[in-house]
Amino acid sequence: MRGDGSAGDSLGLRNGSGTRQEGGSPSGRAPGASTDPEPHSESASPRDPDTRIDWDGLVALAHHMTQLSYCPYSHYRVGAAGLAAGGRVVRGCNVENAAYGVALCAECGLVSDLVAGGGGRLLAFVCVDADGAPIMPCGRCRQLLWEHGGPDLLVWTPKGVMTMADVLPQAFDVTNLGKGVSSPGTLGED
């Protein structure tokens, strides 16, 4: 637990300074993907250069969250972890229901944790299965992540770290509605 009572310090998730690790975009990879599908141990957020992203720590937390998931029907455990602006770590796990359509993905829990903790913008996100391997968010969850992270949100994928704009091209958002959003931490704020 961090000093403020949230998960983080024990996993090395923190704000700070250090050397920025760059990821390339080799030919044959999706735009925005890093050269290695494994997460970099630490990198700077492009949106908030003072915030360090400890990818290994986020993956470890997401993997831990798979053990907390409630999945008596599919037995498919999913965990998610993210870093919000200001260094706050958020997390989630999948929660199934006998009425399959109302099951909650791990990303839903993570976004609820973000909003319940005061809102803010997601800077980095990982989602893993029970083996700790990266998995892609479903379409509904990609939309949730876009709403709370925007096009610059960094997502660890099976192909490497990509931006949300690459994960969800031509996303639908508040600009399509023609009005602003007044809730804290939403698209109306930078």
C-alpha positions as CSV (number, residue, x, y, z in Angstrom):
1,M,0.0,0.0,0.0
2,R,1.1,3.5,-0.6
3,G,1.3,6.0,2.2
4,D,-2.0,7.4,1.2
5,G,-3.7,4.0,1.6
6,S,-3.8,3.1,-2.1
7,A,-1.9,0.3,-3.8
8,G,1.3,1.3,-5.5
9,D,4.6,1.8,-3.5
10,S,5.1,-1.9,-2.9
11,L,4.9,-2.4,-6.7
12,G,7.3,0.5,-7.4
13,L,4.5,2.7,-8.9
14,R,5.4,6.3,-8.3
15,N,6.0,9.8,-9.6
16,G,9.6,10.8,-10.1
17,S,12.3,11.4,-12.6
18,G,14.7,9.1,-14.4
19,T,15.8,8.1,-17.8
20,R,13.1,7.9,-20.4
21,Q,13.0,4.6,-22.3
22,E,12.0,5.0,-25.9
23,G,10.0,2.4,-27.9
24,G,10.3,2.1,-31.6
25,S,7.8,1.2,-34.3
26,P,9.5,-1.5,-36.4
27,S,8.2,-2.4,-39.8
28,G,5.5,-5.1,-39.6
29,R,4.1,-3.8,-36.3
30,A,1.0,-1.8,-35.6
31,P,1.5,2.0,-35.5
32,G,2.5,3.1,-32.0
33,A,3.7,-0.4,-30.9
34,S,7.0,-0.7,-29.1
35,T,9.8,-2.9,-30.4
36,D,9.1,-5.5,-27.6
37,P,5.8,-6.9,-26.5
38,E,7.1,-7.0,-22.9
39,P,6.5,-3.8,-21.0
40,H,9.4,-1.4,-20.4
41,S,10.3,-1.3,-16.8
42,E,9.7,2.4,-16.6
43,S,9.0,5.2,-19.0
44,A,7.7,8.8,-18.9
45,S,4.1,9.6,-19.8
46,P,3.9,11.7,-23.0
47,R,1.0,13.7,-21.4
48,D,2.7,14.2,-18.1
49,P,6.5,13.9,-18.4
50,D,6.9,14.2,-14.6
51,T,4.9,11.0,-14.1
52,R,6.9,7.8,-14.4
53,I,5.1,4.7,-15.7
54,D,6.4,1.5,-14.0
55,W,5.0,-1.0,-16.5
56,D,6.3,-4.0,-14.6
57,G,4.5,-2.8,-11.5
58,L,1.3,-2.3,-13.4
59,V,1.5,-5.7,-14.9
60,A,2.2,-7.2,-11.4
61,L,-0.8,-5.5,-10.0
62,A,-3.1,-6.5,-12.9
63,H,-1.9,-10.1,-12.5
64,H,-2.7,-9.9,-8.7
65,M,-6.2,-8.6,-9.6
66,T,-6.9,-11.8,-11.6
67,Q,-6.8,-13.7,-8.4
68,L,-9.6,-11.5,-7.0
69,S,-11.9,-11.9,-10.0
70,Y,-15.3,-13.5,-9.7
71,C,-15.7,-15.8,-12.7
72,P,-17.6,-19.0,-11.7
73,Y,-19.1,-19.4,-15.2
74,S,-16.3,-18.8,-17.7
75,H,-13.4,-19.4,-15.3
76,Y,-11.5,-16.7,-17.3
77,R,-9.7,-14.5,-14.8
78,V,-8.9,-10.9,-16.0
79,G,-7.1,-8.2,-14.1
80,A,-6.5,-4.6,-15.0
81,A,-4.3,-1.8,-13.6
82,G,-3.8,1.8,-14.6
83,L,-1.9,4.9,-13.7
84,A,-3.9,8.2,-13.5
85,A,-2.5,11.7,-13.8
86,G,-0.9,12.7,-10.5
87,G,0.5,9.1,-9.9
88,R,-2.7,7.5,-8.5
89,V,-2.9,3.7,-9.3
90,V,-6.3,2.2,-10.1
91,R,-7.3,-1.4,-10.6
92,G,-10.1,-3.7,-11.5
93,C,-11.0,-7.4,-12.0
94,N,-13.8,-9.1,-13.9
95,V,-17.1,-9.9,-12.1
96,E,-19.4,-12.3,-13.8
97,N,-23.1,-12.8,-13.2
98,A,-25.6,-15.7,-13.9
99,A,-27.3,-13.2,-16.2
100,Y,-24.3,-13.2,-18.6
101,G,-25.1,-9.8,-20.1
102,V,-24.6,-7.9,-16.9
103,A,-21.1,-9.2,-16.2
104,L,-18.5,-6.5,-15.6
105,C,-15.1,-6.5,-17.3
106,A,-12.0,-5.7,-15.4
107,E,-11.8,-2.4,-17.2
108,C,-15.2,-1.4,-15.8
109,G,-13.9,-2.0,-12.3
110,L,-10.8,0.1,-13.0
111,V,-12.8,3.0,-14.4
112,S,-15.1,2.8,-11.4
113,D,-12.1,2.9,-9.1
114,L,-10.8,5.9,-11.0
115,V,-14.0,7.9,-10.7
116,A,-14.7,6.8,-7.1
117,G,-11.2,8.0,-6.2
118,G,-11.8,11.5,-7.5
119,G,-11.6,11.1,-11.2
120,G,-8.7,12.2,-13.3
121,R,-7.2,11.1,-16.6
122,L,-5.7,7.6,-17.2
123,L,-2.1,7.8,-18.5
124,A,-1.2,4.1,-18.8
125,F,-3.3,0.9,-18.8
126,V,-2.6,-2.9,-18.7
127,C,-5.0,-5.8,-18.8
128,V,-3.9,-9.4,-18.3
129,D,-5.2,-13.0,-18.1
130,A,-4.5,-15.4,-15.3
131,D,-1.1,-16.2,-16.7
132,G,-0.1,-12.5,-16.7
133,A,-0.2,-12.3,-20.5
134,P,-1.5,-9.1,-22.0
135,I,-5.0,-9.2,-23.5
136,M,-6.9,-6.7,-25.5
137,P,-9.9,-4.9,-24.1
138,C,-13.3,-5.6,-25.7
139,G,-15.0,-2.9,-27.8
140,R,-17.1,-1.6,-24.9
141,C,-14.1,-1.4,-22.7
142,R,-12.0,0.4,-25.3
143,Q,-14.8,3.0,-25.4
144,L,-14.6,3.4,-21.6
145,L,-10.8,3.7,-21.7
146,W,-11.1,6.4,-24.4
147,E,-13.5,8.4,-22.3
148,H,-11.2,8.4,-19.3
149,G,-7.8,8.4,-21.0
150,G,-8.3,9.9,-24.5
151,P,-6.2,9.2,-27.6
152,D,-2.9,9.5,-25.8
153,L,-3.6,6.8,-23.2
154,L,-0.8,4.3,-23.4
155,V,-2.1,0.7,-23.5
156,W,0.1,-2.4,-23.1
157,T,-1.0,-4.9,-25.8
158,P,0.2,-8.2,-27.1
159,K,2.0,-6.2,-29.8
160,G,3.6,-3.8,-27.3
161,V,2.7,-0.4,-25.9
162,M,0.3,1.5,-28.1
163,T,-1.7,4.7,-27.8
164,M,-5.5,4.5,-27.4
165,A,-5.8,6.2,-30.8
166,D,-4.1,3.1,-32.3
167,V,-6.2,0.7,-30.2
168,L,-9.5,2.5,-31.0
169,P,-9.2,4.4,-34.3
170,Q,-11.9,6.9,-35.2
171,A,-13.3,6.7,-31.7
172,F,-16.7,8.1,-30.8
173,D,-16.5,10.7,-28.0
174,V,-18.0,13.8,-26.6
175,T,-17.0,15.8,-29.7
176,N,-19.5,13.7,-31.7
177,L,-22.2,14.9,-29.3
178,G,-21.4,18.6,-29.8
179,K,-21.3,19.4,-26.1
180,G,-18.9,19.5,-23.3
181,V,-18.7,17.4,-20.2
182,S,-18.8,18.9,-16.8
183,S,-17.6,16.0,-14.6
184,P,-14.1,16.2,-13.1
185,G,-11.5,14.4,-15.0
186,T,-13.4,14.0,-18.3
187,L,-12.7,15.1,-21.8
188,G,-13.4,18.7,-21.1
189,E,-10.2,18.9,-19.0
190,D,-6.5,18.5,-20.1
